[in-house]
């Protein structure tokens, strides 16, 4: 992109994009489903990490969602809290945020995480002074619905064509596409390049550190070079 059409805001997913947390969520959900008497294979859980918990529960519990959903969600919250000490930012995550902020880019973290999970993620990242944050409590519908992306655009104060989204799941990509925002996919959440591109990602890189290494590969690069 040129200086005249480059984005002025970067919207960043957190789980699986900036913080290595996806497989902790998988483990917590697998334990939660076992606790409520409805075991679910880990791979099926992983396929749905990144979408809102309500939809995840509906898809994985099926007809038992209404009866077991609340208990499963509580169990997940408890199990995830036990694993919180294993959370770590991906290499390059803080540097990416700081570099963008230093160049005057508006950075918004946009996540489907529940408030108690978001608190742990924010503490792990330690970049609150550089970003704005929107989470599940700010919208009616979580990803893959576009509500969180719209909320992030509102926080950034830019239209869709002046922003770029970075996320690791097909749900991130679908939400961005529905909001009219180009999405760069990262592989760090465990989703394949083919799936991210099929969902509509305009570019796919290995992780956020790759955004810093190759500043010509994605729409984010124009901002990092600025």
Buried (B, 14 or more C-beta within 10 A) or exposed (E): BEEEEBBBBBBBBBBBBBBBBBBBBBBBBBBBBBBBEBEBEEEBBBBBBBBBBBBBBBBBBEEBBEEBBEBBBEBBBEBBEEBBEEBEBBBBBBBBBBBBBEEEBBBBBBBBBBEEBBEBBBEBBEBEEBBBBBBBEBBEBBBBBBBBBBBBBEBBEBEBEBBBBBBBBBBBBBBBBBBBBBBBBBBBBBBEBEBBBEBBBBBBBEBBBBBBEEBEBBBBBBBBEB
